[in-house]
């Protein structure tokens, strides 16, 4: 029998919120972030959430 876990709801909610914040911070006319330091924090948090969601499924 396989012992697969579903997606973690808290990590999914955090990833959606942080992903939308990254999208809002990015300026598509200049291809830059409005606040680069904050964008780095957002991207690191987003990557960590996705990593924990994927790691839990293996």
mmCIF file of the N, C-alpha and C atoms, coordinates in Angstrom:
data_MODEL
# 
_entry.id   MODEL 
# 
loop_
_atom_site.group_PDB 
_atom_site.id 
_atom_site.type_symbol 
_atom_site.label_atom_id 
_atom_site.label_alt_id 
_atom_site.label_comp_id 
_atom_site.label_asym_id 
_atom_site.label_entity_id 
_atom_site.label_seq_id 
_atom_site.pdbx_PDB_ins_code 
_atom_site.Cartn_x 
_atom_site.Cartn_y 
_atom_site.Cartn_z 
_atom_site.occupancy 
_atom_site.B_iso_or_equiv 
_atom_site.pdbx_formal_charge 
_atom_site.auth_seq_id 
_atom_site.auth_comp_id 
_atom_site.auth_asym_id 
_atom_site.auth_atom_id 
_atom_site.pdbx_PDB_model_num 
ATOM 1   N N  . UNK A 1 1  ? 0.836  -1.182 0.000   1.00 0.00 ? 1  UNK A N  1 
ATOM 2   C CA . UNK A 1 1  ? 0.000  0.000  0.000   1.00 0.00 ? 1  UNK A CA 1 
ATOM 3   C C  . UNK A 1 1  ? 0.880  1.244  0.000   1.00 0.00 ? 1  UNK A C  1 
ATOM 4   N N  . UNK A 1 2  ? 0.411  2.244  -0.672  1.00 0.00 ? 2  UNK A N  1 
ATOM 5   C CA . UNK A 1 2  ? 1.178  3.491  -0.694  1.00 0.00 ? 2  UNK A CA 1 
ATOM 6   C C  . UNK A 1 2  ? 0.723  4.393  0.451   1.00 0.00 ? 2  UNK A C  1 
ATOM 7   N N  . UNK A 1 3  ? 1.651  5.148  0.968   1.00 0.00 ? 3  UNK A N  1 
ATOM 8   C CA . UNK A 1 3  ? 1.383  6.031  2.088   1.00 0.00 ? 3  UNK A CA 1 
ATOM 9   C C  . UNK A 1 3  ? 1.586  7.479  1.637   1.00 0.00 ? 3  UNK A C  1 
ATOM 10  N N  . UNK A 1 4  ? 0.772  7.930  0.697   1.00 0.00 ? 4  UNK A N  1 
ATOM 11  C CA . UNK A 1 4  ? 0.906  9.286  0.171   1.00 0.00 ? 4  UNK A CA 1 
ATOM 12  C C  . UNK A 1 4  ? 0.092  10.253 1.013   1.00 0.00 ? 4  UNK A C  1 
ATOM 13  N N  . UNK A 1 5  ? 0.651  11.440 1.193   1.00 0.00 ? 5  UNK A N  1 
ATOM 14  C CA . UNK A 1 5  ? -0.036 12.485 1.928   1.00 0.00 ? 5  UNK A CA 1 
ATOM 15  C C  . UNK A 1 5  ? -0.571 13.501 0.930   1.00 0.00 ? 5  UNK A C  1 
ATOM 16  N N  . UNK A 1 6  ? -1.619 14.186 1.311   1.00 0.00 ? 6  UNK A N  1 
ATOM 17  C CA . UNK A 1 6  ? -2.163 15.244 0.481   1.00 0.00 ? 6  UNK A CA 1 
ATOM 18  C C  . UNK A 1 6  ? -1.381 16.526 0.665   1.00 0.00 ? 6  UNK A C  1 
ATOM 19  N N  . UNK A 1 7  ? -1.780 17.553 -0.067  1.00 0.00 ? 7  UNK A N  1 
ATOM 20  C CA . UNK A 1 7  ? -1.135 18.856 0.077   1.00 0.00 ? 7  UNK A CA 1 
ATOM 21  C C  . UNK A 1 7  ? -1.461 19.441 1.440   1.00 0.00 ? 7  UNK A C  1 
ATOM 22  N N  . UNK A 1 8  ? -0.499 20.118 1.997   1.00 0.00 ? 8  UNK A N  1 
ATOM 23  C CA . UNK A 1 8  ? -0.684 20.775 3.280   1.00 0.00 ? 8  UNK A CA 1 
ATOM 24  C C  . UNK A 1 8  ? -1.435 22.085 3.053   1.00 0.00 ? 8  UNK A C  1 
ATOM 25  N N  . UNK A 1 9  ? -2.586 22.220 3.658   1.00 0.00 ? 9  UNK A N  1 
ATOM 26  C CA . UNK A 1 9  ? -3.420 23.400 3.452   1.00 0.00 ? 9  UNK A CA 1 
ATOM 27  C C  . UNK A 1 9  ? -2.749 24.694 3.909   1.00 0.00 ? 9  UNK A C  1 
ATOM 28  N N  . UNK A 1 10 ? -2.097 24.737 5.066   1.00 0.00 ? 10 UNK A N  1 
ATOM 29  C CA . UNK A 1 10 ? -1.438 26.000 5.451   1.00 0.00 ? 10 UNK A CA 1 
ATOM 30  C C  . UNK A 1 10 ? -0.334 26.417 4.477   1.00 0.00 ? 10 UNK A C  1 
ATOM 31  N N  . UNK A 1 11 ? 0.477  25.455 4.023   1.00 0.00 ? 11 UNK A N  1 
ATOM 32  C CA . UNK A 1 11 ? 1.520  25.797 3.067   1.00 0.00 ? 11 UNK A CA 1 
ATOM 33  C C  . UNK A 1 11 ? 0.926  26.233 1.734   1.00 0.00 ? 11 UNK A C  1 
ATOM 34  N N  . UNK A 1 12 ? -0.176 25.641 1.339   1.00 0.00 ? 12 UNK A N  1 
ATOM 35  C CA . UNK A 1 12 ? -0.834 26.027 0.092   1.00 0.00 ? 12 UNK A CA 1 
ATOM 36  C C  . UNK A 1 12 ? -1.359 27.460 0.176   1.00 0.00 ? 12 UNK A C  1 
ATOM 37  N N  . UNK A 1 13 ? -1.970 27.805 1.284   1.00 0.00 ? 13 UNK A N  1 
ATOM 38  C CA . UNK A 1 13 ? -2.492 29.168 1.467   1.00 0.00 ? 13 UNK A CA 1 
ATOM 39  C C  . UNK A 1 13 ? -1.349 30.178 1.488   1.00 0.00 ? 13 UNK A C  1 
ATOM 40  N N  . UNK A 1 14 ? -0.273 29.856 2.201   1.00 0.00 ? 14 UNK A N  1 
ATOM 41  C CA . UNK A 1 14 ? 0.877  30.761 2.256   1.00 0.00 ? 14 UNK A CA 1 
ATOM 42  C C  . UNK A 1 14 ? 1.481  30.936 0.865   1.00 0.00 ? 14 UNK A C  1 
ATOM 43  N N  . UNK A 1 15 ? 1.609  29.847 0.104   1.00 0.00 ? 15 UNK A N  1 
ATOM 44  C CA . UNK A 1 15 ? 2.189  29.929 -1.237  1.00 0.00 ? 15 UNK A CA 1 
ATOM 45  C C  . UNK A 1 15 ? 1.325  30.787 -2.158  1.00 0.00 ? 15 UNK A C  1 
ATOM 46  N N  . UNK A 1 16 ? 0.011  30.681 -2.056  1.00 0.00 ? 16 UNK A N  1 
ATOM 47  C CA . UNK A 1 16 ? -0.874 31.490 -2.898  1.00 0.00 ? 16 UNK A CA 1 
ATOM 48  C C  . UNK A 1 16 ? -0.756 32.971 -2.547  1.00 0.00 ? 16 UNK A C  1 
ATOM 49  N N  . UNK A 1 17 ? -0.748 33.275 -1.266  1.00 0.00 ? 17 UNK A N  1 
ATOM 50  C CA . UNK A 1 17 ? -0.657 34.680 -0.827  1.00 0.00 ? 17 UNK A CA 1 
ATOM 51  C C  . UNK A 1 17 ? 0.689  35.287 -1.218  1.00 0.00 ? 17 UNK A C  1 
ATOM 52  N N  . UNK A 1 18 ? 1.765  34.565 -0.969  1.00 0.00 ? 18 UNK A N  1 
ATOM 53  C CA . UNK A 1 18 ? 3.102  35.076 -1.297  1.00 0.00 ? 18 UNK A CA 1 
ATOM 54  C C  . UNK A 1 18 ? 3.285  35.161 -2.810  1.00 0.00 ? 18 UNK A C  1 
ATOM 55  N N  . UNK A 1 19 ? 2.756  34.198 -3.536  1.00 0.00 ? 19 UNK A N  1 
ATOM 56  C CA . UNK A 1 19 ? 2.840  34.248 -5.004  1.00 0.00 ? 19 UNK A CA 1 
ATOM 57  C C  . UNK A 1 19 ? 2.118  35.450 -5.580  1.00 0.00 ? 19 UNK A C  1 
ATOM 58  N N  . UNK A 1 20 ? 0.962  35.774 -5.036  1.00 0.00 ? 20 UNK A N  1 
ATOM 59  C CA . UNK A 1 20 ? 0.247  36.960 -5.521  1.00 0.00 ? 20 UNK A CA 1 
ATOM 60  C C  . UNK A 1 20 ? 0.976  38.244 -5.133  1.00 0.00 ? 20 UNK A C  1 
ATOM 61  N N  . UNK A 1 21 ? 1.639  38.249 -3.981  1.00 0.00 ? 21 UNK A N  1 
ATOM 62  C CA . UNK A 1 21 ? 2.416  39.430 -3.577  1.00 0.00 ? 21 UNK A CA 1 
ATOM 63  C C  . UNK A 1 21 ? 3.616  39.627 -4.494  1.00 0.00 ? 21 UNK A C  1 
ATOM 64  N N  . UNK A 1 22 ? 4.261  38.529 -4.885  1.00 0.00 ? 22 UNK A N  1 
ATOM 65  C CA . UNK A 1 22 ? 5.381  38.629 -5.827  1.00 0.00 ? 22 UNK A CA 1 
ATOM 66  C C  . UNK A 1 22 ? 4.888  39.190 -7.155  1.00 0.00 ? 22 UNK A C  1 
ATOM 67  N N  . UNK A 1 23 ? 3.747  38.714 -7.611  1.00 0.00 ? 23 UNK A N  1 
ATOM 68  C CA . UNK A 1 23 ? 3.184  39.177 -8.879  1.00 0.00 ? 23 UNK A CA 1 
ATOM 69  C C  . UNK A 1 23 ? 2.860  40.674 -8.825  1.00 0.00 ? 23 UNK A C  1 
ATOM 70  N N  . UNK A 1 24 ? 2.313  41.136 -7.696  1.00 0.00 ? 24 UNK A N  1 
ATOM 71  C CA . UNK A 1 24 ? 1.978  42.561 -7.558  1.00 0.00 ? 24 UNK A CA 1 
ATOM 72  C C  . UNK A 1 24 ? 3.216  43.441 -7.470  1.00 0.00 ? 24 UNK A C  1 
ATOM 73  N N  . UNK A 1 25 ? 4.299  42.927 -6.886  1.00 0.00 ? 25 UNK A N  1 
ATOM 74  C CA . UNK A 1 25 ? 5.521  43.712 -6.721  1.00 0.00 ? 25 UNK A CA 1 
ATOM 75  C C  . UNK A 1 25 ? 6.304  43.863 -8.027  1.00 0.00 ? 25 UNK A C  1 
ATOM 76  N N  . UNK A 1 26 ? 6.081  42.975 -8.986  1.00 0.00 ? 26 UNK A N  1 
ATOM 77  C CA . UNK A 1 26 ? 6.866  42.982 -10.217 1.00 0.00 ? 26 UNK A CA 1 
ATOM 78  C C  . UNK A 1 26 ? 6.291  43.996 -11.198 1.00 0.00 ? 26 UNK A C  1 
ATOM 79  N N  . UNK A 1 27 ? 7.167  44.829 -11.773 1.00 0.00 ? 27 UNK A N  1 
ATOM 80  C CA . UNK A 1 27 ? 6.772  45.822 -12.769 1.00 0.00 ? 27 UNK A CA 1 
ATOM 81  C C  . UNK A 1 27 ? 7.094  45.246 -14.148 1.00 0.00 ? 27 UNK A C  1 
ATOM 82  N N  . UNK A 1 28 ? 6.074  44.961 -14.938 1.00 0.00 ? 28 UNK A N  1 
ATOM 83  C CA . UNK A 1 28 ? 6.272  44.317 -16.224 1.00 0.00 ? 28 UNK A CA 1 
ATOM 84  C C  . UNK A 1 28 ? 6.764  45.278 -17.304 1.00 0.00 ? 28 UNK A C  1 
ATOM 85  N N  . UNK A 1 29 ? 6.682  46.564 -17.067 1.00 0.00 ? 29 UNK A N  1 
ATOM 86  C CA . UNK A 1 29 ? 7.191  47.533 -18.044 1.00 0.00 ? 29 UNK A CA 1 
ATOM 87  C C  . UNK A 1 29 ? 8.713  47.627 -17.982 1.00 0.00 ? 29 UNK A C  1 
ATOM 88  N N  . UNK A 1 30 ? 9.268  47.597 -16.775 1.00 0.00 ? 30 UNK A N  1 
ATOM 89  C CA . UNK A 1 30 ? 10.719 47.703 -16.612 1.00 0.00 ? 30 UNK A CA 1 
ATOM 90  C C  . UNK A 1 30 ? 11.362 46.356 -16.280 1.00 0.00 ? 30 UNK A C  1 
ATOM 91  N N  . UNK A 1 31 ? 10.557 45.323 -16.054 1.00 0.00 ? 31 UNK A N  1 
ATOM 92  C CA . UNK A 1 31 ? 11.034 43.990 -15.683 1.00 0.00 ? 31 UNK A CA 1 
ATOM 93  C C  . UNK A 1 31 ? 11.891 44.026 -14.419 1.00 0.00 ? 31 UNK A C  1 
ATOM 94  N N  . UNK A 1 32 ? 11.432 44.784 -13.432 1.00 0.00 ? 32 UNK A N  1 
ATOM 95  C CA . UNK A 1 32 ? 12.119 44.872 -12.146 1.00 0.00 ? 32 UNK A CA 1 
ATOM 96  C C  . UNK A 1 32 ? 11.097 44.876 -11.021 1.00 0.00 ? 32 UNK A C  1 
ATOM 97  N N  . UNK A 1 33 ? 11.589 44.572 -9.835  1.00 0.00 ? 33 UNK A N  1 
ATOM 98  C CA . UNK A 1 33 ? 10.735 44.638 -8.663  1.00 0.00 ? 33 UNK A CA 1 
ATOM 99  C C  . UNK A 1 33 ? 10.765 46.053 -8.104  1.00 0.00 ? 33 UNK A C  1 
ATOM 100 N N  . UNK A 1 34 ? 9.629  46.479 -7.554  1.00 0.00 ? 34 UNK A N  1 
ATOM 101 C CA . UNK A 1 34 ? 9.561  47.823 -6.973  1.00 0.00 ? 34 UNK A CA 1 
ATOM 102 C C  . UNK A 1 34 ? 10.434 47.921 -5.724  1.00 0.00 ? 34 UNK A C  1 
ATOM 103 N N  . UNK A 1 35 ? 10.403 46.884 -4.902  1.00 0.00 ? 35 UNK A N  1 
ATOM 104 C CA . UNK A 1 35 ? 11.226 46.823 -3.685  1.00 0.00 ? 35 UNK A CA 1 
ATOM 105 C C  . UNK A 1 35 ? 12.039 45.527 -3.746  1.00 0.00 ? 35 UNK A C  1 
ATOM 106 N N  . UNK A 1 36 ? 13.282 45.594 -4.236  1.00 0.00 ? 36 UNK A N  1 
ATOM 107 C CA . UNK A 1 36 ? 14.064 44.364 -4.444  1.00 0.00 ? 36 UNK A CA 1 
ATOM 108 C C  . UNK A 1 36 ? 14.333 43.565 -3.171  1.00 0.00 ? 36 UNK A C  1 
ATOM 109 N N  . UNK A 1 37 ? 14.581 44.230 -2.052  1.00 0.00 ? 37 UNK A N  1 
ATOM 110 C CA . UNK A 1 37 ? 14.875 43.493 -0.816  1.00 0.00 ? 37 UNK A CA 1 
ATOM 111 C C  . UNK A 1 37 ? 13.645 42.703 -0.344  1.00 0.00 ? 37 UNK A C  1 
ATOM 112 N N  . UNK A 1 38 ? 12.494 43.307 -0.444  1.00 0.00 ? 38 UNK A N  1 
ATOM 113 C CA . UNK A 1 38 ? 11.261 42.625 -0.056  1.00 0.00 ? 38 UNK A CA 1 
ATOM 114 C C  . UNK A 1 38 ? 10.949 41.482 -1.023  1.00 0.00 ? 38 UNK A C  1 
ATOM 115 N N  . UNK A 1 39 ? 11.276 41.672 -2.280  1.00 0.00 ? 39 UNK A N  1 
ATOM 116 C CA . UNK A 1 39 ? 11.047 40.625 -3.280  1.00 0.00 ? 39 UNK A CA 1 
ATOM 117 C C  . UNK A 1 39 ? 11.897 39.393 -2.985  1.00 0.00 ? 39 UNK A C  1 
ATOM 118 N N  . UNK A 1 40 ? 13.117 39.595 -2.508  1.00 0.00 ? 40 UNK A N  1 
ATOM 119 C CA . UNK A 1 40 ? 13.981 38.461 -2.157  1.00 0.00 ? 40 UNK A CA 1 
ATOM 120 C C  . UNK A 1 40 ? 13.363 37.665 -1.018  1.00 0.00 ? 40 UNK A C  1 
ATOM 121 N N  . UNK A 1 41 ? 12.831 38.346 -0.031  1.00 0.00 ? 41 UNK A N  1 
ATOM 122 C CA . UNK A 1 41 ? 12.185 37.665 1.097   1.00 0.00 ? 41 UNK A CA 1 
ATOM 123 C C  . UNK A 1 41 ? 10.953 36.900 0.614   1.00 0.00 ? 41 UNK A C  1 
ATOM 124 N N  . UNK A 1 42 ? 10.157 37.527 -0.233  1.00 0.00 ? 42 UNK A N  1 
ATOM 125 C CA . UNK A 1 42 ? 8.974  36.863 -0.783  1.00 0.00 ? 42 UNK A CA 1 
ATOM 126 C C  . UNK A 1 42 ? 9.351  35.618 -1.575  1.00 0.00 ? 42 UNK A C  1 
ATOM 127 N N  . UNK A 1 43 ? 10.351 35.732 -2.424  1.00 0.00 ? 43 UNK A N  1 
ATOM 128 C CA . UNK A 1 43 ? 10.742 34.596 -3.267  1.00 0.00 ? 43 UNK A CA 1 
ATOM 129 C C  . UNK A 1 43 ? 11.296 33.455 -2.420  1.00 0.00 ? 43 UNK A C  1 
ATOM 130 N N  . UNK A 1 44 ? 12.113 33.760 -1.427  1.00 0.00 ? 44 UNK A N  1 
ATOM 131 C CA . UNK A 1 44 ? 12.637 32.709 -0.547  1.00 0.00 ? 44 UNK A CA 1 
ATOM 132 C C  . UNK A 1 44 ? 11.516 31.997 0.209   1.00 0.00 ? 44 UNK A C  1 
ATOM 133 N N  . UNK A 1 45 ? 10.564 32.761 0.698   1.00 0.00 ? 45 UNK A N  1 
ATOM 134 C CA . UNK A 1 45 ? 9.430  32.171 1.411   1.00 0.00 ? 45 UNK A CA 1 
ATOM 135 C C  . UNK A 1 45 ? 8.590  31.304 0.482   1.00 0.00 ? 45 UNK A C  1 
ATOM 136 N N  . UNK A 1 46 ? 8.367  31.773 -0.729  1.00 0.00 ? 46 UNK A N  1 
ATOM 137 C CA . UNK A 1 46 ? 7.581  31.021 -1.704  1.00 0.00 ? 46 UNK A CA 1 
ATOM 138 C C  . UNK A 1 46 ? 8.276  29.704 -2.063  1.00 0.00 ? 46 UNK A C  1 
ATOM 139 N N  . UNK A 1 47 ? 9.580  29.757 -2.303  1.00 0.00 ? 47 UNK A N  1 
ATOM 140 C CA . UNK A 1 47 ? 10.334 28.547 -2.647  1.00 0.00 ? 47 UNK A CA 1 
ATOM 141 C C  . UNK A 1 47 ? 10.327 27.555 -1.493  1.00 0.00 ? 47 UNK A C  1 
ATOM 142 N N  . UNK A 1 48 ? 10.474 28.045 -0.266  1.00 0.00 ? 48 UNK A N  1 
ATOM 143 C CA . UNK A 1 48 ? 10.445 27.152 0.891   1.00 0.00 ? 48 UNK A CA 1 
ATOM 144 C C  . UNK A 1 48 ? 9.080  26.481 1.042   1.00 0.00 ? 48 UNK A C  1 
ATOM 145 N N  . UNK A 1 49 ? 8.002  27.221 0.842   1.00 0.00 ? 49 UNK A N  1 
ATOM 146 C CA . UNK A 1 49 ? 6.662  26.635 0.943   1.00 0.00 ? 49 UNK A CA 1 
ATOM 147 C C  . UNK A 1 49 ? 6.447  25.561 -0.117  1.00 0.00 ? 49 UNK A C  1 
ATOM 148 N N  . UNK A 1 50 ? 6.865  25.841 -1.335  1.00 0.00 ? 50 UNK A N  1 
ATOM 149 C CA . UNK A 1 50 ? 6.718  24.848 -2.407  1.00 0.00 ? 50 UNK A CA 1 
ATOM 150 C C  . UNK A 1 50 ? 7.578  23.623 -2.111  1.00 0.00 ? 50 UNK A C  1 
ATOM 151 N N  . UNK A 1 51 ? 8.778  23.843 -1.599  1.00 0.00 ? 51 UNK A N  1 
ATOM 152 C CA . UNK A 1 51 ? 9.650  22.721 -1.252  1.00 0.00 ? 51 UNK A CA 1 
ATOM 153 C C  . UNK A 1 51 ? 9.016  21.827 -0.192  1.00 0.00 ? 51 UNK A C  1 
ATOM 154 N N  . UNK A 1 52 ? 8.462  22.433 0.848   1.00 0.00 ? 52 UNK A N  1 
ATOM 155 C CA . UNK A 1 52 ? 7.844  21.634 1.904   1.00 0.00 ? 52 UNK A CA 1 
ATOM 156 C C  . UNK A 1 52 ? 6.599  20.911 1.412   1.00 0.00 ? 52 UNK A C  1 
ATOM 157 N N  . UNK A 1 53 ? 5.873  21.493 0.488   1.00 0.00 ? 53 UNK A N  1 
ATOM 158 C CA . UNK A 1 53 ? 4.701  20.809 -0.068  1.00 0.00 ? 53 UNK A CA 1 
ATOM 159 C C  . UNK A 1 53 ? 5.124  19.613 -0.916  1.00 0.00 ? 53 UNK A C  1 
ATOM 160 N N  . UNK A 1 54 ? 6.168  19.780 -1.725  1.00 0.00 ? 54 UNK A N  1 
ATOM 161 C CA . UNK A 1 54 ? 6.634  18.696 -2.600  1.00 0.00 ? 54 UNK A CA 1 
ATOM 162 C C  . UNK A 1 54 ? 7.322  17.613 -1.788  1.00 0.00 ? 54 UNK A C  1 
ATOM 163 N N  . UNK A 1 55 ? 8.098  18.019 -0.791  1.00 0.00 ? 55 UNK A N  1 
ATOM 164 C CA . UNK A 1 55 ? 8.820  17.055 0.045   1.00 0.00 ? 55 UNK A CA 1 
ATOM 165 C C  . UNK A 1 55 ? 7.850  16.149 0.790   1.00 0.00 ? 55 UNK A C  1 
ATOM 166 N N  . UNK A 1 56 ? 6.754  16.655 1.232   1.00 0.00 ? 56 UNK A N  1 
ATOM 167 C CA . UNK A 1 56 ? 5.784  15.880 1.976   1.00 0.00 ? 56 UNK A CA 1 
ATOM 168 C C  . UNK A 1 56 ? 5.051  14.845 1.133   1.00 0.00 ? 56 UNK A C  1 
ATOM 169 N N  . UNK A 1 57 ? 5.067  15.020 -0.173  1.00 0.00 ? 57 UNK A N  1 
ATOM 170 C CA . UNK A 1 57 ? 4.357  14.093 -1.058  1.00 0.00 ? 57 UNK A CA 1 
ATOM 171 C C  . UNK A 1 57 ? 5.184  12.883 -1.397  1.00 0.00 ? 57 UNK A C  1 
ATOM 172 N N  . UNK A 1 58 ? 6.495  12.928 -1.195  1.00 0.00 ? 58 UNK A N  1 
ATOM 173 C CA . UNK A 1 58 ? 7.346  11.782 -1.566  1.00 0.00 ? 58 UNK A CA 1 
ATOM 174 C C  . UNK A 1 58 ? 7.281  10.703 -0.514  1.00 0.00 ? 58 UNK A C  1 
# 
